[in-house]
Every structure is written in C-alpha cells, then in structure tokens.
Amino acid sequence: MTGKELYYMAEAKFGNMLAGDGPFTRRCHDWLENKSGCGKSLLTHSCTAALEMAALLLDIEPGDEIIMPSYTFVSTANAFVLRGGVPVFVDIREDTLNLDEGLVEAAITSRTRAIVPVHYAGVACEMDTILETARRHGLKVVEDAAQGVMATYKGRALGSIGDLAAYSFHETKNVISGEGGALLVNDPALIVRAEIIREKGTDRSRFFRGEVDKYTWQEVGSSFLPGELIAAFLYAQLEEAERITDERLAIWQRYHELLKPLEAKGLIRRPIVPEECQHNGHMYYVLLAPGIDRQKVLDALKKSDIFTVFHYVPLHSSPAGRRYGRTQGSLEVTDTQSERLVRLPLWIGLTAEQQENVAEVLKHAIG
Ligand SMILES: *Cc1c(COP(=O)(O)O)cnc(C)c1O
C-alpha cells in the first residue's frame, strides 16, 4: 500500500459512480498513456482478460498458430486456446530466459498469426528482431508485459512496442490492484474494436462520448472492464509507480552485489540484463549450478523461515500444453534453466539485514 488507496476508494464510493469507466478509470487510462506512450490503454480485470481481448481482436480461429515461449504463465497460451488457437512453443535465451528471437522464424507456417513475446522479470525481449520478423511475415505482435510495467527497451516503455500488449496489476506484480490489468492498443486500426469487445460487444463507449445517439450490439465481446473501486485503488498505486520501481530496483541491486561471490565460485548464475533493457526490479532469481539439488536448497531456506519458490513448469510439459500446443525444435534451454531457477523474496520494506541473511543462508544451503 502506498497511502492513498482507501482514500481514493472512498472518493469513488461517495461520488456514486461504481461501475466501470468512471473518473478513476479515466485517470488510470491517462496515466498509462502518458507514461508508456501507448496508443490507447483500457483497464481490464486482469492481464489474462487483456490477453483474451487480444485473441478476440486478432480474430484468432481454430487452427491458427501463435508463437510464444513455453517458459511463461498459463494465460499467455490459454487466452488463444480459448479461441481454438494452437500455441507453438519456442525455446528461450540462456541469458534473459526470454523467447529466443533467433528461433522464431523457423516456427512460422502458413497458419501462424501472431508472436507473443513475454518480458520475463521485467527484462525486455529483443523486440527489434521480433518486430522485423513479424513485419516480414505479416504477423501481429502481442507483448505479454504482465511483469513489464515501468520497464523499457531502448528507451521505449514495454507495452508500447507491439501491436497489442497486456499489463498485470495482480497482487504479485509491482503496481497492484489485487486483481487487475490493462490492454494497450498500439495499432490505431484496432482501437475502436477493442472498446467494443471490452463493453460486451457494444459501442457503448462511443455512446458515452456522444459520438452515436444509441448503443447497440456490434460484435462478439464480453465484460472486461473493472469497476471504479479497483480503478481508484490502482490510481493510488500508479501515482507512486516511480517510487515503487526505484525501491524495488535498490533491493534487486543489493541482492546482485551480495551474491556476486557465489557466482564467482561458479555456484550460481545471477540474472543478466542486456544493456538496452531497463528493468523494473520485478524479480530477483538465481540459477543454481548444474548438479545442485534445488529442492534441498529450498528446504534449507525454509528451515530459516525464508520462503523461496521456483517458477513456471514449462507449458509444453504440462497436460494442457501437450494437448493444445506443439513445440518447435528443441526446448533444451527451457527445460534446463527452469529446473535450476530459485526466486528470492523481494518486496518493499525488505531490509538490508534481511537480504544479507538470505544471501548467507543461501550460501550455506548451496555449500
Ligand atoms: C502474472 C502474469 C500473467 C497473468 O496476470 P493476471 O493479471 O493474474 O491475469 C500473465 N502472464 C505473465 C507473464 C504473468 O507474469
């Protein structure tokens, strides 16, 4: 909490405007558009909902293929599978654990419709190459920027680069509203339809702006907009997004320095952030050296009251991923890196002393 969340929620309540697209939603939209430079932002219930809107907007039909990493959260794939799309899982890079842009082209077929890069840990994918590949093959690019709020690639905000992008404001992310998200629309041709899909398939948004004199059912849509209480909470967080990011980056950097000696001994590998990427301190993870038993390390940390977790079970090895998706080439990096990864506690208020303790316990757990 940053301080003003409940105050703004009370303001929304006393303003007698609790449904979606009221004053706080508009303030969030303005903030997101000014900060990211995206074409148009639309608050949603979640990043998952924003990705589902993206699949509707791109008219994904049964059998259409969507290229994405296997090392990601289920929603990246699920949103397209709901429309009958087929996720095509491509391997990730050793350094950033992001979609390996060099492997995308080989995965393209006549059924391919879109590429979905996921900016893992708020570190950008190699977007220039991905956009160039997409352009050459007439494909759309949807950024899964769930973890990318306030991060940049070559100075451009994540979420403002692809045709479409999805942010998450889930409690586990940097800027939060409990559940929450946003669809960012950068292709101007998609803005009007995005508003319609979000408002139950109607042109209600245009009606409210006085552009049409009644609103009607225009196409298939759903209810994707959050109420004003959520937007009010979120706006308080957005106002403090810079401070939140700075504090997280400071904690991230402290881990990075504390763990340097362990990396020098070859026991772990620390995160690698390419020079053109400014991340947002979303996550600090380490990759254990091959041969170290991860479960033993997690257990040892737990014994010292340090709760650490690993991350995604790659989608291509999950029951639904096997049923609905297919793999392209070897996913060796995905399989090996995901089994070595341990995420360390990172939240605002974590003290330097606590971080030193985490590093110390980790050292003993590995040693
Ligand atoms: C958190 C996350 C999501 C889902 O976000 P929700 O807002 O919980 O729907 C999707 N993709 C990635 C990469 C995520 O980290």
PDBQT file of the ligand as one rigid body, heavy atoms in Angstrom, charges set to zero:
ROOT
HETATM    1  C1  LIG A 401       1.045 -12.591 -13.879  1.00  0.00    +0.000 C 
HETATM    2  C2  LIG A 401       1.168 -12.959 -15.310  1.00  0.00    +0.000 A 
HETATM    3  C3  LIG A 401       0.054 -13.131 -16.143  1.00  0.00    +0.000 A 
HETATM    4  C4  LIG A 401      -1.365 -13.087 -15.623  1.00  0.00    +0.000 C 
HETATM    5  O1  LIG A 401      -1.700 -11.909 -14.999  1.00  0.00    +0.000 OA
HETATM    6  P1  LIG A 401      -3.127 -11.773 -14.268  1.00  0.00    +0.000 P 
HETATM    7  O2  LIG A 401      -3.281 -10.305 -14.088  1.00  0.00    +0.000 OA
HETATM    8  O3  LIG A 401      -3.026 -12.524 -12.986  1.00  0.00    +0.000 OA
HETATM    9  O4  LIG A 401      -4.159 -12.343 -15.179  1.00  0.00    +0.000 OA
HETATM   10  C5  LIG A 401       0.254 -13.404 -17.479  1.00  0.00    +0.000 A 
HETATM   11  N1  LIG A 401       1.491 -13.520 -17.987  1.00  0.00    +0.000 NA
HETATM   12  C6  LIG A 401       2.593 -13.386 -17.225  1.00  0.00    +0.000 A 
HETATM   13  C7  LIG A 401       3.936 -13.500 -17.852  1.00  0.00    +0.000 C 
HETATM   14  C8  LIG A 401       2.467 -13.116 -15.860  1.00  0.00    +0.000 A 
HETATM   15  O5  LIG A 401       3.573 -12.980 -15.100  1.00  0.00    +0.000 OA
ENDROOT
TORSDOF 0
